[in-house]
Amino acid sequence: MDYRLEIRKILQGADVSVKDFCKGVGMSTTYVRHLLMPKSDKVVIWMR
């Protein structure tokens, strides 16, 4: 299961900010932003 896709669906569907989402689920905003917006030097395979 790819959590990045699930988090992205929740944020787009519920129209909630990353800050509010992180506060609600107890995750770090830095961690979630890193998941959703990876560095450009990394190759991310979203679907296999």
FIMAR-727661 format. One record per atom (N, C-alpha, C, O): x, y, z. Coordinates in steps of 0.02 Angstrom, whole numbers, padded with zeros to 5 digits, always signed. Each point is the difference from the previous one (the first is absolute). Last residue first. Layout:
<atoms>
XYZ ...
</atoms>
This chain:
<atoms>
+00145+00043-00509 +00039-00053-00032 -00044-00039-00046 +00023-00047-00032 -00010+00313+00142 -00040-00061-00011 +00043-00050-00036 +00042+00018-00041 +00061+00178+00122 -00065+00007+00033 -00042-00062-00009 -00035-00020+00047 +00303+00079-00038 -00045-00040-00041 -00068+00000+00036 -00008-00031+00052 +00237+00198-00049 -00057-00028+00036 -00045-00037-00049 -00021+00028-00051 +00288+00070+00083 -00049-00024-00049 -00056-00034+00039 +00012-00047+00037 +00166+00254+00037 -00025-00068+00011 -00049-00019-00055 -00039+00043-00024 +00137+00175+00042 +00052-00048-00019 -00021-00072+00011 +00035-00046-00022 -00172+00239+00080 +00002-00012-00072 +00053-00051-00020 -00005-00030-00054 -00129+00029+00292 +00053+00039-00032 +00006-00021-00073 -00014-00057-00018 -00225+00026+00135 +00068-00025+00007 +00050+00043-00038 -00018+00038-00045 -00233-00015+00141 +00042+00038-00046 +00073-00022+00008 +00040+00035+00031 -00212-00144+00093 -00038+00024-00057 +00042+00036-00052 -00015-00002-00059 +00112-00085+00263 -00033-00054-00036 -00033+00024-00064 +00005-00031-00052 +00089+00190+00198 +00053-00039-00032 -00029-00058-00040 +00025-00017-00054 -00171+00143+00185 +00022+00040-00059 +00056-00036-00037 +00003+00003-00061 -00076-00099+00261 -00052-00006-00050 +00019+00039-00063 -00010-00024-00056 +00155+00039+00242 -00001-00068-00026 -00051-00007-00056 +00015-00030-00052 -00004+00233+00170 +00060-00008-00041 +00000-00069-00032 +00018-00006-00059 -00186+00058+00215 -00012+00033-00065 +00060-00008-00046 -00008-00006-00061 -00058-00176+00252 +00040+00060-00009 -00014+00031-00069 -00004-00036-00049 -00183-00112+00182 +00062-00008-00037 +00035+00067-00007 -00032+00053+00005 -00193-00114+00095 +00058-00003+00044 +00066-00014-00036 +00046-00027+00030 -00286+00065-00105 +00024-00068+00003 +00063-00008+00042 +00021-00056+00013 -00131+00272-00038 -00053-00049+00012 +00026-00071+00008 -00026-00037+00042 +00171+00217-00103 -00022+00009+00069 -00052-00053+00019 +00000-00025+00056 +00074+00033-00278 +00053-00026+00044 -00020+00007+00074 +00015-00044+00040 -00159+00136-00204 +00002-00073-00006 +00050-00030+00049 -00015-00049+00034 +00005+00283-00054 -00058-00026+00036 -00002-00076-00002 -00018-00032+00050 +00189+00138-00174 +00008+00015+00071 -00057-00030+00042 +00011-00031+00051 -00019+00023-00288 +00048-00048+00026 +00008+00009+00075 +00006-00049+00037 -00240+00123-00141 +00071+00019-00007 +00045-00054+00030 -00022-00041+00041 -00222-00003-00159 +00029+00018+00064 +00073+00016-00010 +00033-00029-00043 -00227-00066-00102 +00020+00070-00006 +00025+00026+00068 -00024+00051+00024 -00050-00278-00094 -00029+00034+00057 +00015+00075-00002 -00027+00038+00040 +00110-00182-00214 -00071-00013+00008 -00033+00040+00055 -00056+00025-00008 +00294-00014-00033 -00037+00027-00057 -00076-00008+00010 -00038+00046-00016 +00185-00137+00179 +00009+00073-00002 -00040+00031-00057 -00028+00054+00009 +00029-00290+00010 -00034+00030+00058 +00004+00076-00004 -00050+00035+00009 +00170-00159-00169 -00072-00006-00011 -00039+00034+00055 -00049+00036-00013 +00283-00051+00038 -00017+00048-00053 -00075-00001-00014 -00030+00053-00010 +00116-00213+00159 +00001+00067+00030 -00020+00052-00051 -00037+00047+00016 +00059-00266-00095 -00057+00005+00045 -00003+00069+00032 -00054+00030+00004 +00239-00083-00141 -00062+00006-00040 -00060+00009+00044 -00045+00040-00015 +00252-00078+00120 +00000+00065-00034 -00064+00010-00040 -00029+00054+00001 +00079-00261+00109 -00032+00051+00042 -00002+00068-00033 -00044+00040+00014 +00047-00296-00111 +00039+00061-00005 -00036+00055+00038 -00053+00024-00022 +00062-00307+00033 -00042+00059+00000 +00044+00062+00000 +00047+00006+00040 
</atoms>
